[in-house]
């Protein structure tokens, strides 16, 4: 039986005078891949940051919050994931656990040529690739990710998502992904939680039972297209 990684019961998430989530309950198990989507400003990123930190903002209330602290976690934020006073090499060296995976990831993410540069010298796409690369080479038990690879062109995006998905699968890791990108959610996740506008609650949950790693044919399959229609319909309510 799979153990729980995260358990949240009846969370009212608040920042200052803004109510973001209301009566939100959530559970995630080991090796599970879960996506959360919903309108901008409904509290998705704040929820993820709070789970990463292990506590919620002042004024929030939760009946129960439990996180398995014995596991290794990696956080992939939208921005500001690198130490600005270190070169990219030194940033990545902090997380390196396997030389072979380190070299493979640098090559896949096309970071070899900019390895000696500093974060402020990277393009938006290079910066995003670097943040995700640092998480992969850390070989975590759980990935927490917020809108990864939004700065990439479509071809490189799908190549890197496939590489990432393969590493998640081969290491038996779990994923909690925050995103507006429906295709990325359907490709990477097994369960997608759709939130309403704020104060947000759960509108619907979708299950995707296609095995990983999903290939290019999955992206044009009838099941993918139908799931995309259903997910869009739920989001646009």
Secondary structure, DSSP 4 states (H G I P E B T S, - for coil): -PPEEEEEEEEEEEETTEEEEEEEEEEEETT-EEEEE-STTSSHHHHHHHHHHTS--TT-EEEEEEE-TTS-EEEE-SS--S-TTSBHHHHHHTT---HHHHHHHHHHTT-GGGTTSBGGGS-HHHHHHHHHHHHHHTT-SEEEEESTTTTS-HHHHHHHHHHHHHHHHHTT-EEEEE-S-HHHHHHH-SEEEEE-SSSB-EEEEEE--PPSSP-GGGGGSHHHHHHHHHHHHHHT-
